[in-house]
Amino acid sequence: MGKKSHGLRVGSGRKLRKRVREKGVRIRKFLQEFEIGQSVHIKIESSSHRGMPHPRFHGKTGEVIGRRGDAYIVKIRDGGKQKTIISSPEHLIIQK
């Protein structure tokens, strides 16, 4: 008998679930642009696996510090440490 898989998305079904009215992604989420220094929330778009940050960072707020190709580099505070996350724009929301 084989061992159970412990992949990236194991145990995060409730966090990454889409409800009925959330289904269907708008194209503007993929095309949004952010300025360096802008504050953003990390909200994972579960229908797009490309450039998805780890689910432990879902709900965190950070600051855009640069770009890497089409993705953005976001600096967040996790516990007592500063961390950098590389994420596609569909997983980021402008903080108001």
FENHU-V843689 format. One record per pair of residues at least 24 apart in sequence whose ideal C-beta (glycine too) atoms are under 6 Angstrom apart, sorted by the first residue. I is the first residue (numbers start at 1). GAP is how many residues later the second one is. D is the distance in Angstrom with one decimal. If there is no record, write none. Layout:
# FENHU-V843689
I_GAP_D + I_GAP_D
This chain:
# FENHU-V843689
12_43_4.1 + 15_40_5.6 + 15_43_5.7 + 16_30_4.0 + 18_28_6.0 + 29_61_4.6 + 30_60_5.0 + 32_57_5.0 + 34_30_4.8 + 34_38_5.8 + 36_28_5.7 + 38_26_5.0 + 39_24_5.7 + 39_56_4.2 + 40_24_6.0 + 40_52_4.6 + 40_55_5.9 + 41_52_4.6 + 41_54_5.5 + 43_50_5.1 + 44_47_5.3 + 45_45_4.5 + 45_46_5.5 + 48_42_5.2 + 50_38_5.8 + 51_36_5.7 + 51_37_2.8 + 52_39_6.0 + 53_32_4.9 + 53_34_4.7 + 57_28_5.8 + 61_34_6.0
